[in-house]
Structures are given as structure tokens and as C-alpha cells.
Amino acid sequence: MRRAFGLIVLVAALGSAPVCLAQQQHPQNDNYQSDAGYIRKEFPPAKFAPGKAYAKGVAALRAKRYKEAVRTLARVTDVAPKAPEAWRGLGAAYAGEMRWDASRRAYKRALYLAPDDITSHAGLGLALLALNDPKAQKQAEWLKVRTQACNDACPEAPLLKALETRGPFADPSSM
């Protein structure tokens, strides 16, 4: 139940993410090391549109086609490695496949690029919780502090309230 709710919240938050991927350029090298640890043989074509691919990846996430979402969003992160929304989407896609370690790495990259992103903190916490990592508590505390500081004034207030009351970090006695 917690996993399903966490994925629903994360996928819902992806739809509101700003897409600034149209200006991203990709490097010209043909072989390179990916974050999965293997060498990719081919690079996306020169006319690859990261914005359209991101939209396609989000649509695959919403349709729960996680393998397609991983493949598409991984290509987007290859072309636009400084786009936190692409890394956040990739983390959600890996979480959908229950590849928690890969999800954790993707969310950490998203947080490196956008340190105050609430959705990425929630996703990282969800991945850490699934990995039984004690650092999940730190993410829960960060979200709780952010919820108290926000107090319905910030645009993320509904998401924060949902995470606090029904999300993966909710107090089991309050459910």
C-alpha cells in the first residue's frame, strides 16, 4: 500500500515539473560510461528532442509501463544530464520496477541538481525505506520540517500534507 501510494504521489508530481530540456545539448562522444555501470554502444540521434522524450517517459510512467519509462528517461538523462526533472522521473521509473538502488542513485542526482526539490526528497526517502536504510528517517524529518515551514503557503503544500498524512513516512497510528 505504501509503495503504491508513494508511486502515485511521485508520478502525479512529475506532471507539474517544468520542462527546460529543449535547450540541452548532448556531447559528441560515441561510447561513454553510464551510471548503470556498462558502456552504451549507441548514442541518441542528433535530432533527439529531450522535451518530447521526457513527455513520452512521463506518459509511460502514468501508464505504469516502467521498463519503457526507464529506457526513455535514461536517454533523456544522457542527453540532458543537468535536468533534475529527468533524473526525478528516472528515479520514479526505477521505483516502479522495484529497482531501489538505481532509484536511490537517480533521486540523489536529482537532489544534487535541485537540493530543495520536495518530490525528489520524498522519492529518495521511499527508496531508502525500501532498502531498509536508516537514512530514510533523515528524509522523513526533512519533509516534516518543510511541511511545518510551508504551512499551506507554498505551492507544494498539498503534496507535503499528503506525504505527512498518508505517505510512506506517515505515522502508522494516524492512518
Summary of the structure (lengths in Angstrom):
residues: 175
radius of gyration: 16.1
end to end distance: 11.8
largest distance: 54.1
contacts: 545
relative contact order: 0.14
helix: 61%
strand: 2%
